[in-house]
């Protein structure tokens, strides 16, 4: 009996070590796991804790390089939501490696996950993750990015991403027209070509750009995608655009704040004056560039609301509930099926409304924005 007990203990320790290694491998980010039982002991009066289903929720984040939001914003909002609900969860980051994300999904299933909530790195690997989840009877949520291959997830939670692009154009179009240039020369610097969101963002601002170009009002200098949203590559791409255009560029539709910052760096290196530049994600760097006059706007997607909606859907699925009601009847087609779509609305942020949007929501603070050289651009009465 003693020998048998020692074997059981040794096996359990080995399994625990393997699970920890599988979740941590390939990720610089710290995994976060909370046990529902511990939370329940601390607060038995929580209704969510009392009704939480069996299993756990795994969140698979894509990277930390394309945008600061995944680790600085989405992670903390998921932690808050799941802690309050008292459910077991794990948050991992694939750091841009699609195969690593598939491995993380396999680890989630092996560890008893009931729900996988993930941001795909591309639709091919995303479809593979959904297939793995379905074969194991695990519910799956497409978060922020729609997987456009395969049968699709149980629900999609994101912003209206075509509207994100339209929001960029709604601010940049009048700014371009106010330049006083007879035929402004514009650039569309798009996100990663394997990211369906990048396609939708471009679709949104192209609804404005292409008719203005066809009418002869504007000239399209370049329409380039940036592989994997890589900011360093974006710098190289835009520097080459400037060289090819003889530095004659008047405005840039940049698909997020990281790409916008690369545009600004290239523009400064070329010794050019500021021109209209869009962005997205309302990052600290993006807001700083806006206040400094180097970037015209950013699209604020209230990530706290997006994460809260996704967490609510994940907990509903964990409890075996129908998530279609959370979508209020709205659906989106991923190419194969109509999926329930929990859609949120984006907000344009300019220098005029920083205080009333990202600051008022607590998404950003003056303390993190007004540092170093950027302090001089901040309001004195903040």
C-alpha positions as CSV (number, residue, x, y, z in Angstrom):
1,X,0.0,0.0,0.0
2,X,2.9,2.4,0.8
3,X,4.5,1.7,-2.6
4,X,1.2,2.3,-4.3
5,X,0.7,5.6,-2.5
6,X,4.2,6.7,-3.5
7,X,3.5,5.9,-7.2
8,X,0.2,7.9,-7.2
9,X,2.0,10.9,-5.6
10,X,4.8,10.8,-8.1
11,X,2.4,10.5,-11.1
12,X,0.4,13.5,-9.9
13,X,3.5,15.6,-9.4
14,X,4.7,14.7,-12.9
15,X,1.3,15.6,-14.5
16,X,1.2,18.9,-12.7
17,X,4.7,19.8,-13.9
18,X,3.8,18.8,-17.5
19,X,0.7,21.0,-17.4
20,X,2.5,24.0,-16.1
21,X,5.3,23.5,-18.7
22,X,2.7,23.2,-21.6
23,X,0.9,26.4,-20.6
24,X,4.1,28.4,-20.1
25,X,6.0,27.3,-23.1
26,X,6.5,29.9,-25.8
27,X,4.9,32.7,-23.8
28,X,6.7,35.6,-22.1
29,X,3.5,36.6,-20.4
30,X,2.5,35.2,-17.0
31,X,-0.3,32.8,-17.0
32,X,-3.1,33.5,-14.6
33,X,-5.1,30.7,-13.0
34,X,-7.7,31.2,-10.3
35,X,-9.5,28.3,-8.6
36,X,-13.3,28.6,-8.2
37,X,-13.3,26.7,-5.0
38,X,-10.9,29.2,-3.3
39,X,-13.0,32.1,-4.4
40,X,-16.2,30.4,-3.3
41,X,-14.7,29.9,0.2
42,X,-13.9,33.6,0.4
43,X,-17.4,34.7,-0.7
44,X,-20.2,32.2,-0.6
45,X,-22.8,35.0,-1.1
46,X,-21.7,35.4,-4.8
47,X,-24.6,34.3,-7.0
48,X,-22.2,33.7,-10.0
49,X,-19.9,31.5,-7.9
50,X,-22.9,29.4,-6.7
51,X,-24.1,28.7,-10.2
52,X,-20.7,28.3,-12.0
53,X,-20.6,25.1,-14.1
54,X,-17.9,22.5,-14.1
55,X,-14.6,23.0,-15.8
56,X,-12.6,26.1,-16.5
57,X,-12.4,29.0,-19.0
58,X,-9.2,29.4,-21.0
59,X,-8.3,32.7,-22.7
60,X,-5.8,32.5,-25.6
61,X,-4.3,35.9,-26.3
62,X,-2.5,36.4,-29.6
63,X,0.7,38.3,-28.9
64,X,2.1,41.3,-27.1
65,X,3.9,42.9,-30.0
66,X,1.2,44.0,-32.5
67,X,-0.7,46.0,-29.8
68,X,-0.1,46.7,-26.1
69,X,-3.8,46.2,-25.4
70,X,-3.7,42.4,-25.2
71,X,-1.5,42.3,-22.1
72,X,-2.1,45.7,-20.5
73,X,-5.9,45.8,-21.1
74,X,-7.6,42.6,-22.1
75,X,-5.8,40.4,-19.6
76,X,-6.6,42.6,-16.6
77,X,-10.3,43.0,-17.6
78,X,-10.7,39.2,-18.0
79,X,-9.0,38.7,-14.6
80,X,-11.4,41.1,-13.0
81,X,-14.5,39.6,-14.6
82,X,-13.6,36.0,-13.8
83,X,-12.4,36.8,-10.3
84,X,-15.7,38.5,-9.5
85,X,-17.6,35.5,-10.9
86,X,-15.5,33.0,-9.0
87,X,-14.8,30.7,-11.9
88,X,-11.6,28.8,-12.6
89,X,-9.7,30.3,-15.5
90,X,-6.3,30.5,-17.3
91,X,-5.0,33.2,-19.5
92,X,-2.0,32.5,-21.8
93,X,-0.4,34.3,-24.7
94,X,0.9,32.7,-27.9
95,X,3.3,35.6,-28.6
96,X,2.5,35.6,-32.3
97,X,3.1,31.8,-32.8
98,X,0.1,30.2,-34.4
99,X,1.3,26.6,-33.6
100,X,1.9,27.6,-30.0
101,X,-1.7,28.8,-29.8
102,X,-2.9,25.5,-31.1
103,X,-0.8,23.8,-28.5
104,X,-2.3,26.0,-25.8
105,X,-5.8,25.0,-27.0
106,X,-4.7,21.3,-26.8
107,X,-3.4,22.0,-23.3
108,X,-6.7,23.7,-22.3
109,X,-8.7,20.7,-23.5
110,X,-6.4,18.2,-21.7
111,X,-6.7,20.3,-18.5
112,X,-10.5,20.1,-18.5
113,X,-11.5,23.4,-20.1
114,X,-15.2,23.8,-20.8
115,X,-14.8,27.1,-22.7
116,X,-12.0,28.4,-24.9
117,X,-12.1,32.1,-25.6
118,X,-9.5,33.1,-28.1
119,X,-8.1,35.7,-30.5
120,X,-6.9,33.9,-33.6
121,X,-3.6,34.7,-35.2
122,X,-4.9,33.7,-38.6
123,X,-8.1,32.0,-39.7
124,X,-6.5,28.7,-40.6
125,X,-5.0,28.1,-37.2
126,X,-8.2,29.5,-35.7
127,X,-10.3,27.0,-37.5
128,X,-8.0,24.2,-36.3
129,X,-8.6,25.4,-32.7
130,X,-12.3,25.4,-33.2
131,X,-12.2,21.9,-34.6
132,X,-10.2,20.7,-31.6
133,X,-12.7,22.3,-29.2
134,X,-15.8,20.9,-31.0
135,X,-14.3,17.4,-31.1
136,X,-13.8,17.6,-27.3
137,X,-17.3,19.1,-26.7
138,X,-15.7,22.3,-25.5
139,X,-17.5,25.6,-26.3
140,X,-15.5,28.2,-28.1
141,X,-15.7,32.0,-28.4
142,X,-14.1,34.1,-31.2
143,X,-13.0,37.2,-29.5
144,X,-12.2,40.5,-31.4
145,X,-11.2,38.6,-34.6
146,X,-13.6,36.5,-36.6
147,X,-12.4,33.1,-37.8
148,X,-13.5,33.0,-41.4
149,X,-12.6,29.4,-42.1
150,X,-14.4,26.3,-40.8
151,X,-17.8,26.0,-39.2
152,X,-17.3,29.0,-36.8
153,X,-17.3,29.5,-33.1
154,X,-20.4,29.4,-30.8
155,X,-20.4,33.2,-30.6
156,X,-18.4,36.1,-31.8
157,X,-17.7,39.1,-29.6
158,X,-16.1,42.2,-31.1
159,X,-16.7,45.6,-32.4
160,X,-18.3,46.4,-35.8
161,X,-14.9,46.4,-37.5
162,X,-16.1,47.9,-40.8
163,X,-17.4,50.8,-38.6
164,X,-14.0,51.1,-37.1
165,X,-12.6,51.9,-40.5
166,X,-15.5,54.3,-41.2
167,X,-14.8,56.0,-37.9
168,X,-11.2,56.7,-39.0
169,X,-12.5,58.2,-42.3
170,X,-15.1,60.3,-40.6
171,X,-12.3,62.2,-38.9
172,X,-9.5,62.1,-41.5
173,X,-11.7,63.1,-44.5
174,X,-12.4,66.6,-43.3
175,X,-8.9,67.0,-42.0
176,X,-7.5,66.1,-45.5
177,X,-10.0,68.5,-47.2
178,X,-8.9,71.3,-44.9
179,X,-5.2,70.9,-45.9
180,X,-5.8,73.3,-48.9
181,X,-3.9,70.9,-51.2
182,X,-5.4,70.7,-54.7
183,X,-5.2,66.9,-55.0
184,X,-4.1,65.4,-51.6
185,X,-1.9,62.3,-51.9
186,X,-3.0,59.6,-49.4
187,X,-1.8,56.3,-48.3
188,X,-3.7,53.3,-46.9
189,X,-1.4,51.4,-44.5
190,X,-3.3,48.3,-43.5
191,X,-2.9,45.6,-40.9
192,X,-1.8,42.0,-41.3
193,X,-3.2,40.4,-44.5
194,X,-4.0,37.2,-42.6
195,X,-6.1,39.1,-40.0
196,X,-9.7,39.3,-41.1
197,X,-10.1,42.4,-38.9
198,X,-7.5,44.2,-41.0
199,X,-9.6,43.5,-44.1
200,X,-12.7,44.9,-42.4
201,X,-10.9,48.0,-41.2
202,X,-9.6,48.7,-44.7
203,X,-13.1,48.1,-46.1
204,X,-14.4,50.8,-43.7
205,X,-12.0,53.6,-44.7
206,X,-11.8,52.5,-48.3
207,X,-15.5,53.4,-48.6
208,X,-14.4,57.0,-48.3
209,X,-10.9,56.8,-49.9
210,X,-11.8,55.0,-53.2
211,X,-14.7,57.2,-54.2
212,X,-12.6,60.3,-53.5
213,X,-9.8,58.9,-55.6
214,X,-12.2,57.8,-58.5
215,X,-13.6,61.3,-58.5
216,X,-10.1,62.8,-58.9
217,X,-10.3,64.6,-55.5
218,X,-7.5,62.6,-54.0
219,X,-4.6,60.6,-55.3
220,X,-3.8,57.1,-53.9
221,X,-0.1,56.9,-53.4
222,X,0.0,53.4,-51.9
223,X,-2.3,50.7,-50.5
224,X,0.0,48.4,-48.5
225,X,-0.5,45.7,-45.8
226,X,1.9,45.1,-43.0
227,X,2.5,41.4,-42.3
228,X,1.5,40.4,-38.8
229,X,1.0,44.1,-37.9
230,X,4.8,44.3,-37.3
231,X,5.6,47.9,-36.4
232,X,9.3,47.6,-37.4
233,X,8.3,46.3,-40.8
234,X,5.7,49.1,-41.0
235,X,8.5,51.6,-40.6
236,X,10.5,50.1,-43.4
237,X,7.4,49.9,-45.7
238,X,6.4,53.5,-45.1
239,X,10.0,54.8,-45.5
240,X,10.0,53.1,-48.9
241,X,6.7,54.6,-49.8
242,X,8.1,58.0,-49.0
243,X,11.2,57.4,-51.1
244,X,9.0,56.2,-54.1
245,X,6.7,59.2,-53.7
246,X,9.5,61.7,-53.4
247,X,8.2,62.5,-49.8
248,X,5.0,63.8,-51.4
249,X,2.4,62.3,-49.0
250,X,-0.3,64.3,-47.4
251,X,-2.2,61.8,-45.2
252,X,-2.1,58.2,-44.0
253,X,-4.9,55.9,-43.1
254,X,-2.9,53.8,-40.6
255,X,-4.9,50.9,-39.2
256,X,-3.7,51.1,-35.6
257,X,-1.6,53.2,-33.2
258,X,1.5,51.0,-33.7
259,X,1.4,51.5,-37.5
260,X,0.7,55.2,-36.9
261,X,3.7,55.5,-34.7
262,X,5.9,53.9,-37.4
263,X,4.5,56.5,-39.9
264,X,5.3,59.3,-37.6
265,X,8.8,58.0,-37.0
266,X,9.4,57.8,-40.8
267,X,7.9,61.2,-41.4
268,X,10.2,62.7,-38.8
269,X,13.2,60.9,-40.2
270,X,12.4,62.4,-43.6
271,X,12.1,65.9,-42.0
272,X,8.5,66.4,-43.0
273,X,5.9,68.4,-41.2
274,X,2.9,66.6,-39.5
275,X,0.1,65.5,-41.7
276,X,-3.3,63.7,-40.9
277,X,-2.7,60.2,-39.6
278,X,-5.4,57.8,-38.2
279,X,-4.9,55.1,-35.6
280,X,-6.7,52.6,-33.4
281,X,-6.7,51.1,-29.9
282,X,-6.3,54.3,-27.9
283,X,-2.9,53.2,-26.7
284,X,-0.9,55.5,-24.4
285,X,1.5,56.1,-27.2
286,X,-1.4,56.9,-29.6
287,X,-2.9,59.4,-27.2
288,X,0.5,61.0,-26.6
289,X,1.0,61.4,-30.4
290,X,-2.5,63.0,-30.7
291,X,-1.8,65.5,-27.9
292,X,1.6,66.3,-29.5
293,X,-0.1,67.0,-32.8
294,X,1.6,64.1,-34.7
295,X,-1.5,61.9,-35.0
296,X,-5.0,63.1,-35.8
297,X,-7.1,60.5,-34.1
298,X,-7.4,57.0,-32.7
299,X,-10.4,54.7,-32.6
300,X,-11.3,53.8,-29.0
301,X,-12.8,50.5,-28.6
302,X,-13.9,50.3,-25.0
303,X,-12.0,47.1,-24.2
304,X,-13.5,46.9,-20.7
305,X,-16.9,46.5,-22.3
306,X,-15.7,44.1,-24.9
307,X,-14.0,41.9,-22.3
308,X,-17.0,42.1,-20.0
309,X,-19.3,41.0,-22.8
310,X,-17.0,38.1,-23.7
311,X,-16.6,37.1,-20.1
312,X,-20.4,37.1,-19.7
313,X,-20.7,34.8,-22.8
314,X,-18.0,32.5,-21.5
315,X,-19.7,32.1,-18.1
316,X,-23.0,31.5,-19.8
317,X,-21.5,28.7,-21.9
318,X,-19.8,27.3,-18.8
319,X,-23.2,27.1,-17.2
320,X,-24.7,25.4,-20.3
321,X,-26.8,28.4,-21.2
322,X,-27.8,29.7,-24.7
323,X,-25.6,32.7,-25.6
324,X,-27.8,33.7,-28.6
325,X,-29.9,35.9,-26.3
326,X,-26.8,38.0,-25.4
327,X,-26.5,38.9,-29.1
328,X,-30.0,40.4,-29.3
329,X,-30.6,38.5,-32.5
330,X,-27.6,40.0,-34.3
331,X,-25.6,37.5,-36.4
332,X,-22.5,37.6,-38.6
333,X,-21.6,35.1,-41.3
334,X,-18.1,33.7,-41.2
335,X,-18.3,32.2,-44.7
336,X,-19.9,29.0,-43.6
337,X,-22.6,29.8,-41.0
338,X,-24.4,32.7,-39.3
339,X,-23.0,33.1,-35.8
340,X,-24.4,35.0,-32.8
341,X,-22.6,38.4,-32.9
342,X,-22.2,40.5,-29.7
343,X,-21.3,43.8,-31.4
344,X,-20.0,46.9,-29.7
345,X,-19.6,50.4,-31.2
346,X,-16.2,52.2,-31.6
347,X,-15.6,55.8,-30.6
348,X,-13.4,58.4,-32.4
349,X,-10.8,60.1,-30.1
350,X,-9.2,63.4,-31.0
351,X,-7.3,66.0,-28.9
352,X,-10.6,67.7,-28.2
353,X,-12.3,64.7,-26.5
354,X,-9.5,62.7,-24.7
355,X,-10.8,63.8,-21.3
356,X,-14.4,63.0,-22.1
357,X,-13.6,59.5,-23.5
358,X,-10.7,57.4,-22.5
359,X,-9.9,59.4,-19.3
360,X,-13.6,59.6,-18.2
361,X,-13.9,55.9,-18.7
362,X,-10.8,55.2,-16.7
363,X,-9.3,53.4,-19.7
364,X,-6.3,55.8,-19.6
365,X,-5.0,58.2,-17.0
366,X,-3.3,61.5,-17.2
367,X,-0.5,60.1,-15.0
368,X,0.5,57.5,-17.6
369,X,0.1,59.8,-20.6
370,X,1.7,63.0,-19.2
371,X,5.2,61.8,-18.8
372,X,8.5,63.1,-20.1
373,X,8.3,65.3,-23.2
374,X,4.6,64.8,-23.4
375,X,3.8,66.5,-20.2
376,X,3.8,69.9,-21.9
377,X,0.9,68.9,-24.1
378,X,-1.4,67.9,-21.3
379,X,-4.0,70.2,-19.7
380,X,-2.8,72.1,-16.7
381,X,-6.0,71.4,-14.7
382,X,-6.0,67.7,-15.2
